[in-house]
Amino acid sequence: MNSVSLKEACENLQQNCIDCGACIQECLMLQGIGEDIATIATRQPTVDEAYSCSLCGLCESVCPVNLSPKDMFAARRAAAVEQKEIAIEDYRYMFPDRPNNTMSVYRELNNISYADCHPNEKLPVAFFPGCTMLTYAPDLTRELYKQLKGEYEQLTLLPDCCGLPLCQLGMHSREAGFSVNLKAKIQDLEIRKLILTCPNCYYQLRETLADTAIELRTVYEALAPNEVVGRRAPDAGLKITVHDSCPDRKDRIFAEQVRKALVQKGYSLVEMANNEEYTSCCGSGGHVSHFQPDLAKEVTRTRVAQAQKTGADILAAYCLACVLNFATVPENLKTQHVLNLLLEFPQNYENVKLKAKTMFEGSDGQKIWERIMAEETQK
């Protein structure tokens, strides 16, 4: 992932910020700091401030002079890791390059397996669901594989993470090594086409595989000819508001494709105040929930309140992490993944995050936690 140095990011903001306050107006984290951007850049952000930023990029979108406070906070994370200002190993339960992390153990304990989906086989087309969907939406993942198999006979499933969590945590060197290995795996399997569900994975792997001939397709492109996706939905006419994923804000590839598909299904779309390029974070960006859980919850509640104002029947998102966040807010607005609607495959996500949390409760839960944290990490 492209990055700038902390010095470069701070100097750019110091020299060019016009103190219009547009980014602060949109960001709960910046409002909490209570200082203008140039002042923060002059003194440089603290470690706590860096890990309170969701890295969502809304500050970039609203800036009239095209500056990026996000880059400053991301660079501060990387500097904190490099200078050992943060005990980053305390968060190794999230590292995707460890055999035992929260998601892999959750799948193990809940008997989630994709052995019959031809995983890691040398086939020309690969389905890359992303680690969140693999872990917390196994039924939807399997339904997607089945539907894609109808379009691509020679289809393998790649049960991998894209590596973005390492980069967001500030572990750029480790992420670079992870990406090299993932790229080598994909090339060794002689995959020519990669179908991606998660926008985070899509944009991360677009960069990782930029110098290859491997074609990246969104799942919405791949399913466009599908009979179920193309027919009118049984509940057509319901009003849907779409929450856009932060990494999609610039190119809006997913934003345009999902809206087109939902309209084709017969749904009526109503937009939130912040959408597409100006979308707000769902609360899970930058893993803020692990560092500032109260702030993350406030961001989630704020976004759900925006959705409620539209009068929509359903809040739909095309990133599962967003869906899981919104489903924790006890409101009357139903939350679904866009693919649940397109495939006519409704699901209840309300207790998924609670189920993941209870995995660590009691004496058995403590043993599970110790097992995850005690394992030696890769260097």
C-alpha positions in Angstrom: 0.0 0.0 0.0 1.3 3.4 -0.9 2.3 5.5 2.1 4.1 8.8 3.0 6.5 9.5 5.8 5.2 11.2 9.0 7.4 14.2 8.3 6.1 14.6 4.8 2.5 14.2 5.8 2.8 16.7 8.6 4.7 19.3 6.6 2.1 19.1 3.8 -0.7 19.9 6.3 1.3 22.6 8.1 2.0 24.4 4.9 -1.2 24.0 3.0 -4.1 23.7 5.4 -6.5 26.7 5.1 -8.2 26.0 8.4 -11.7 25.8 6.9 -12.8 23.1 9.4 -14.5 20.9 6.8 -12.7 17.8 7.9 -13.4 18.5 11.6 -17.1 19.1 10.9 -17.3 15.6 9.5 -15.1 13.6 11.9 -16.1 12.7 15.5 -12.4 11.8 16.3 -11.1 15.2 15.2 -13.9 16.9 17.1 -12.8 15.0 20.2 -9.2 16.3 19.8 -10.4 19.8 19.6 -7.5 21.4 17.7 -7.2 22.5 14.1 -5.3 20.2 11.7 -2.3 22.5 11.3 -1.8 22.5 15.0 -2.0 18.7 15.2 0.5 18.5 12.3 2.9 20.9 14.0 3.1 18.9 17.2 2.5 15.6 15.4 -0.3 13.3 16.5 0.0 11.2 19.6 0.0 7.4 19.4 -3.5 7.3 20.9 -4.7 9.8 18.4 -3.3 7.8 15.5 -5.1 4.7 16.6 -8.3 6.6 17.1 -8.4 7.5 13.4 -10.6 5.2 11.3 -8.4 5.9 8.2 -11.7 6.1 6.3 -10.6 9.0 4.1 -13.7 11.2 4.4 -11.3 14.1 5.5 -9.7 13.8 2.0 -13.0 13.9 0.2 -14.3 17.1 1.9 -10.9 19.0 1.9 -11.2 21.9 -0.6 -7.4 21.8 -1.2 -7.0 18.0 -1.5 -5.1 17.4 1.7 -5.1 14.2 3.7 -5.1 14.2 7.5 -5.7 10.5 7.2 -2.2 10.1 5.7 -0.7 11.8 8.8 -2.5 9.5 11.2 -1.6 6.4 9.2 2.1 7.5 9.1 2.0 8.1 12.8 0.8 4.5 13.3 3.7 3.2 11.2 6.2 5.3 13.1 4.8 4.1 16.4 5.3 0.5 15.3 8.8 1.1 14.0 9.9 3.1 17.1 8.2 0.6 19.4 6.0 3.2 21.0 3.1 0.8 20.9 3.1 -2.8 22.1 1.7 -4.0 18.8 2.2 -7.6 19.7 -0.6 -7.2 22.2 -2.9 -7.1 19.2 -1.5 -10.2 17.6 -4.9 -11.9 17.9 -5.8 -9.9 14.7 -2.7 -10.7 12.7 -3.8 -12.7 9.6 -0.4 -14.3 9.0 -0.7 -16.3 12.3 -2.2 -19.8 12.2 -4.2 -19.0 15.4 -6.0 -15.7 15.3 -9.5 -14.7 16.3 -11.1 -15.5 13.0 -9.3 -18.8 12.4 -10.2 -20.1 15.8 -13.8 -18.9 15.5 -14.1 -21.0 12.3 -12.5 -24.0 14.0 -14.8 -23.8 17.1 -17.9 -23.4 14.9 -17.0 -26.1 12.5 -16.8 -23.8 9.5 -15.1 -25.5 6.6 -15.0 -25.0 2.9 -13.4 -28.4 2.1 -16.1 -29.1 -0.6 -15.6 -25.7 -2.3 -12.3 -26.9 -4.0 -10.1 -24.6 -1.9 -6.6 -23.7 -3.1 -6.8 -25.7 -6.3 -5.0 -25.0 -9.5 -7.9 -23.6 -11.5 -8.3 -20.6 -13.8 -10.9 -18.8 -11.7 -10.8 -18.1 -8.0 -13.4 -16.8 -5.5 -11.9 -14.6 -2.8 -14.6 -13.9 -0.2 -12.3 -12.2 2.3 -11.7 -13.2 5.9 -14.7 -11.5 7.5 -17.2 -13.2 5.2 -15.4 -16.5 5.4 -15.7 -16.3 9.2 -19.0 -14.6 10.0 -21.2 -15.4 7.0 -20.4 -19.0 6.1 -23.9 -19.7 4.7 -23.8 -16.7 2.4 -20.2 -17.6 1.4 -21.3 -21.1 0.4 -24.4 -19.7 -1.4 -22.1 -17.4 -3.3 -19.8 -20.2 -4.3 -22.7 -22.2 -5.5 -24.0 -19.4 -7.7 -20.6 -18.5 -9.0 -20.0 -22.2 -9.8 -23.0 -21.9 -12.2 -21.2 -19.2 -14.1 -17.6 -20.5 -13.8 -17.3 -24.3 -13.9 -13.6 -24.3 -13.0 -13.7 -22.4 -9.7 -11.6 -22.6 -6.6 -12.1 -20.8 -3.3 -9.2 -18.9 -1.7 -9.6 -18.8 2.1 -7.1 -16.0 2.6 -6.9 -12.6 4.0 -5.8 -9.7 1.7 -3.3 -8.5 4.3 -4.9 -5.0 4.8 -5.2 -5.4 8.6 -1.4 -5.5 8.9 -1.1 -2.3 6.9 -3.8 -0.5 8.8 -2.1 -1.5 12.1 1.0 0.3 10.9 3.0 -2.9 10.2 4.0 -2.1 6.7 7.1 -4.3 6.5 5.1 -7.3 7.7 2.3 -6.5 5.3 4.7 -6.3 2.4 6.0 -9.8 3.2 2.5 -11.1 3.5 1.5 -9.6 0.1 4.6 -11.1 -1.6 3.6 -14.6 -0.3 -0.1 -14.2 -1.3 0.9 -13.0 -4.7 3.2 -16.0 -5.2 0.4 -18.3 -4.1 -2.1 -16.9 -6.5 0.4 -17.1 -9.4 1.5 -20.7 -8.4 -2.2 -21.7 -8.6 -2.2 -20.3 -12.2 -5.3 -18.2 -11.5 -6.2 -15.9 -14.3 -9.4 -14.4 -12.9 -10.1 -13.4 -9.3 -13.6 -12.7 -8.1 -13.8 -10.5 -5.0 -16.7 -9.8 -2.6 -15.1 -7.3 -0.2 -14.1 -3.8 -1.4 -11.2 -3.7 1.0 -9.8 -6.9 -0.6 -10.5 -5.6 -4.1 -8.5 -2.4 -3.7 -5.8 -4.1 -1.6 -5.3 -6.9 -4.2 -5.6 -4.5 -7.1 -2.3 -3.0 -5.9 -0.7 -6.3 -4.9 -1.4 -7.8 -8.3 -0.9 -4.6 -10.3 2.1 -6.0 -12.3 0.4 -9.3 -13.2 -2.1 -10.2 -15.9 -4.6 -11.5 -13.4 -8.0 -10.0 -13.9 -9.9 -8.7 -10.9 -13.7 -8.8 -11.0 -16.2 -7.8 -8.3 -18.7 -10.4 -7.4 -21.4 -8.1 -8.8 -19.8 -8.2 -12.3 -19.4 -12.0 -12.0 -23.0 -12.5 -11.0 -24.5 -10.1 -13.5 -25.7 -12.9 -15.8 -27.1 -14.9 -12.9 -30.8 -15.7 -13.1 -31.6 -15.1 -9.5 -29.8 -11.7 -9.5 -31.6 -10.7 -12.6 -35.1 -11.4 -11.6 -37.5 -9.2 -9.7 -37.3 -9.7 -5.9 -40.3 -11.0 -4.0 -40.2 -7.9 -1.7 -39.5 -5.5 -4.6 -40.7 -2.0 -3.9 -39.1 -1.9 -0.4 -36.9 1.2 0.1 -33.2 0.5 0.5 -30.5 2.9 1.6 -27.0 1.8 0.7 -24.1 2.4 3.0 -21.0 2.8 0.9 -17.7 1.3 1.9 -14.8 3.7 2.6 -12.2 2.2 0.3 -14.7 2.5 -2.6 -15.2 6.3 -2.1 -12.8 7.4 -4.9 -13.4 4.9 -7.7 -17.0 4.1 -6.6 -16.9 0.8 -8.5 -18.9 -1.2 -6.0 -21.2 1.8 -5.3 -22.4 2.0 -8.9 -22.7 -1.8 -9.5 -24.7 -2.5 -6.4 -27.2 0.3 -7.0 -27.7 -0.8 -10.6 -28.3 -4.4 -9.4 -30.7 -3.4 -6.6 -32.8 -1.2 -9.0 -32.9 -4.2 -11.4 -34.3 -6.3 -8.6 -37.1 -3.8 -8.2 -36.0 -2.0 -5.0 -36.4 1.7 -4.5 -33.3 3.5 -3.5 -33.1 6.4 -1.0 -29.8 8.0 -0.2 -28.2 9.1 3.1 -26.8 12.6 3.5 -23.3 11.0 3.2 -22.9 8.6 0.4 -20.5 7.4 -2.3 -17.5 9.8 -2.3 -18.7 11.4 1.0 -19.7 8.2 2.8 -19.2 8.0 6.5 -17.3 5.3 8.4 -19.4 2.4 9.9 -17.2 2.3 13.0 -14.9 -0.6 12.1 -12.4 1.4 10.0 -8.8 1.2 11.0 -9.7 -1.3 13.7 -10.7 1.6 16.0 -13.0 -0.7 17.9 -9.9 -2.4 19.3 -8.3 0.8 20.5 -11.3 3.2 21.1 -14.4 1.1 21.4 -16.6 3.9 22.7 -15.7 6.1 19.8 -16.3 3.3 17.4 -19.8 2.7 18.8 -20.6 6.4 18.6 -19.6 6.4 14.9 -21.8 3.3 14.2 -24.8 4.8 16.0 -24.4 8.1 14.1 -24.4 6.3 10.8 -27.5 4.2 11.6 -29.3 7.4 12.6 -28.4 8.9 9.2 -29.9 5.8 7.6 -33.1 6.0 9.7 -33.7 9.6 8.5 -34.1 8.3 4.9 -37.2 6.4 5.8 -35.7 3.2 4.3 -37.0 -0.3 5.1 -33.5 -1.8 4.9 -30.0 -0.6 5.5 -27.8 -2.4 3.0 -24.0 -2.5 2.9 -21.6 -4.4 0.6 -18.9 -4.8 3.3 -19.7 -7.5 5.8 -17.9 -5.6 8.6 -20.2 -2.7 8.1 -23.2 -5.0 8.2 -22.1 -6.6 11.4 -21.6 -3.2 13.0 -25.0 -1.8 12.0 -26.7 -5.0 13.2 -25.6 -4.3 16.8 -27.6 -1.1 17.0 -31.1 -1.9 18.5 -33.2 0.0 16.0 -36.2 -0.9 13.8 -34.2 -0.7 10.6 -33.3 -4.1 9.2 -29.7 -4.6 8.1 -28.6 -6.8 5.2 -25.7 -7.4 3.0 -26.4 -6.3 -0.6 -25.8 -9.9 -1.6 -28.5 -11.2 0.7 -30.9 -9.0 -1.3 -29.6 -9.9 -4.7 -29.5 -13.7 -4.1 -32.9 -13.6 -2.2 -31.0 -15.2 0.7 -32.0 -13.2 3.9 -30.1 -13.6 7.1 -30.1 -12.3 10.7 -26.9 -10.7 11.7 -28.0 -9.2 15.1 -26.1 -11.7 17.3 -23.0 -12.5 15.2 -20.7 -10.1 17.0 -22.1 -11.1 20.4 -21.4 -14.8 19.5 -17.8 -13.9 18.6 -17.4 -12.0 21.9 -18.8 -14.9 24.0 -16.1 -17.2 22.6 -13.8 -15.8 25.2 -16.1 -16.0 28.2 -15.7 -18.3 31.2 -12.8 -20.7 31.9 -13.0 -22.3 28.5 -12.9 -18.9 26.9 -9.8 -17.9 28.9 -8.1 -21.0 27.6 -9.0 -20.1 24.0 -7.6 -16.6 24.5 -4.4 -17.9 26.0 -4.0 -20.3 23.1 -4.3 -17.5 20.6 -2.0 -15.1 22.4 0.6 -17.6 23.5 1.6 -18.7 20.0 4.9 -17.5 18.7 4.5 -14.8 16.0 6.3 -14.8 12.7 9.2 -12.4 12.3 
